Amino acid sequence: MSLSDLIRQHLAALRALLVLTLVTGLLYPAGIWAVGRLPGLSDKADGSIIETDGRIAGSSLIGQSFTDADGKPIAWYFQSRPSAAGDGYDGLASSPGNLGPEDVVDTPADPALLAAGDDPETAGFAPSLLTQVCTRSREIGAREDVNGARPFCTPEGVGAVLAVLGTFHHDGTVTPERVVSVNEPCPTRRGAAPVVFAAEYQGIRVECARYGEDYSAGRIVPIAGNAPADPAVPADAVTGSGSGLDPHISPAYADIQVRRVAAARGVDPAAVREVVAAHTAGRTLGFLGEPRVNVLELNLDLDRRYPAPAAGGA
């Protein structure tokens, strides 16, 4: 290749670089910015920010928690659904919990570390998705004064799961010889009676789980129990969204919170239901998704209409 041909190729490449830099690096971003400044679009382009009393309260597109400094739900606010994004609703760590429906067995805490004063998490305890759901449902049921029971959960709020050990047969059945409630650890205090959610399974006494024992050789059997098939605590109250940033809850979850919020604000529940209805959106285009309630917008509107005395009128 001659020197002149080489120079022409490099000049052509340089022109292409300059043109693409101009188009993709300047004109396209400037065009997108200009479109975002059009009336009706500028608010969305800026992140759908909601301001109140001259300060930013949040975004209508990103959920947030309504808890006190200790992480306890504030009584006069509607609560959002759970979030696994960072420490909760972290836009820089958007993610689900990455736990599936087969995640039903907890990782137990080391009783020696618990006895030494460690909290369960630092002692190694890792709840399964099922136990997380059961615990949340029980807590929400107590908070909202509704039945927090749900299928496959023990009355104490952990996954009702048995490990059935015994003789396995070719037809897939098993003759149980030992049955263990894997999510209910045996008490560490000497003389304390073990508590399990079922006394027996197929005529075999159910045992509590002993730390360090391996039950993986057994068949894992979740037990539905006698909880209602349609729990009073809806699914979105006990499970996070795929992004961990969902700003909405279902009308059913909002409904069971009405009495608590109304009592905390000192107003008639009917008045709170009117505000909930005003912030309830139907299915997108009439058929996409489900009806939903924007929690931040709802709570801010309640603050404007019916300030909570404990909140100092804020």
C-alpha positions, -999 to 999 in steps of 0.1 A, spaced: 0 0 0 14 34 -10 18 62 14 -8 83 -3 -34 55 0 -25 51 37 -30 88 43 -64 88 25 -76 60 46 -65 77 78 -82 110 67 -114 91 59 -113 75 94 -107 108 110 -136 124 92 -159 95 102 -147 100 138 -154 137 138 -189 132 122 -199 105 147 -185 125 176 -206 155 165 -238 134 159 -236 110 189 -217 131 213 -233 165 207 -263 166 185 -281 135 198 -277 144 235 -287 180 228 -318 168 209 -328 145 238 -323 173 263 -344 196 242 -372 171 239 -370 167 277 -376 204 281 -409 203 263 -440 211 283 -454 179 299 -421 161 296 -398 183 317 -411 169 350 -405 133 339 -371 141 325 -361 156 359 -370 124 377 -407 131 386 -395 149 417 -421 158 444 -415 189 465 -433 200 496 -428 232 515 -398 240 493 -380 208 500 -376 176 479 -398 148 494 -388 122 469 -397 109 435 -431 95 424 -412 67 406 -390 55 435 -404 40 467 -391 49 502 -396 38 537 -417 55 563 -400 45 595 -385 61 625 -348 62 635 -351 27 649 -366 14 617 -401 10 632 -431 19 610 -445 53 617 -481 49 627 -496 78 608 -481 68 575 -490 41 550 -462 17 546 -445 7 514 -437 -28 502 -404 -44 513 -372 -36 493 -340 -55 488 -323 -26 470 -292 -19 492 -305 -9 526 -339 -3 511 -350 17 480 -314 25 471 -315 37 435 -278 28 431 -284 -8 442 -316 -16 425 -321 -54 427 -345 -81 439 -337 -105 467 -327 -132 442 -345 -158 463 -369 -182 446 -400 -202 456 -379 -232 465 -359 -212 491 -377 -225 522 -350 -237 546 -333 -212 569 -296 -211 577 -296 -213 615 -277 -190 639 -248 -204 659 -262 -208 694 -228 -202 710 -226 -168 693 -262 -160 703 -253 -168 739 -223 -145 737 -246 -116 728 -243 -115 690 -275 -107 671 -289 -134 649 -275 -119 617 -239 -118 629 -244 -152 644 -250 -166 610 -288 -166 607 -301 -162 572 -339 -165 568 -352 -183 537 -376 -164 515 -405 -184 530 -395 -174 565 -391 -137 555 -427 -138 540 -440 -155 572 -423 -131 595 -435 -100 576 -471 -114 574 -472 -120 612 -458 -85 620 -481 -68 596 -511 -87 609 -503 -76 644 -497 -40 633 -529 -37 613 -550 -59 636 -558 -85 609 -551 -122 606 -515 -125 596 -516 -162 591 -508 -176 557 -502 -211 542 -469 -228 549 -462 -205 579 -460 -215 615 -479 -195 641 -445 -181 652 -439 -166 618 -413 -190 602 -416 -214 573 -435 -245 582 -411 -270 567 -403 -306 576 -373 -328 567 -386 -363 564 -358 -389 568 -364 -426 563 -366 -453 537 -371 -440 501 -389 -463 477 -387 -466 439 -422 -452 435 -411 -419 451 -427 -425 485 -408 -425 517 -414 -444 549 -406 -418 576 -383 -428 605 -375 -393 617 -391 -359 611 -375 -326 619 -390 -291 617 -359 -275 601 -368 -239 607 -375 -243 644 -342 -247 663 -340 -266 696 -338 -243 726 -303 -237 740 -314 -232 776 -313 -264 795 -347 -277 805 -366 -255 781 -392 -274 762 -388 -275 724 -416 -259 704 -426 -272 670 -456 -263 649 -467 -299 644 -467 -327 670 -464 -355 645 -462 -363 608 -476 -397 595 -474 -410 631 -438 -399 637 -431 -373 664 -417 -341 650 -384 -329 664 -369 -295 667 -338 -288 646 -304 -293 662 -276 -269 652 -249 -285 631 -270 -315 620 -274 -321 583 -310 -328 571 -302 -326 534 -307 -364 531 -343 -360 540 -372 -350 518 -381 -313 524 -419 -311 529 -436 -277 533 -468 -280 553 -497 -258 542 -515 -259 576 -550 -245 582 -544 -208 573 -568 -193 549 -559 -198 512 -565 -161 506 -545 -144 534 -557 -110 548 -522 -97 543 -517 -94 505 -487 -107 487 -472 -72 479 -470 -65 516 -446 -94 522 -426 -95 490 -404 -69 473 -405 -59 436 -379 -70 410 -363 -35 412 -367 -30 449 -378 5 441 -416 1 435 -434 32 448 -468 16 447 -488 -8 469 -520 -27 460 -553 -12 470 -557 -43 492 -526 -35 512 -537 1 515 -571 -9 527 -558 -29 557 -537 1 568 -566 26 568 -578 21 604 -543 25 618 -535 56 599 -569 71 607 -565 64 644 -530 79 644 -542 111 627 -574 113 647 -598 113 616 -626 91 604 -615 61 584 -639 71 557 -620 103 551 -587 84 548 -603 60 523 -613 90 502 -577 101 500 -566 66 492 -591 64 463 -578 98 450 -543 83 447 -554 49 433 -545 44 396 -562 18 374 -546 -6 350 -524 11 324 -544 15 291 -571 -4 309 -555 -38 307 -518 -36 317 -507 -43 352 -529 -40 383 -545 -11 402 -520 6 424 -516 33 451 -486 57 451 -475 56 488 -454 89 488 -481 109 471 -508 94 494 -488 102 526 -480 138 515 -517 144 507 -526 131 541 -501 154 557 -517 184 539 -553 174 548 -550 158 582 -516 166 598 -507 140 625 -503 157 659 -473 136 667 -456 148 635 -459 184 647 -483 192 619 -457 182 592 
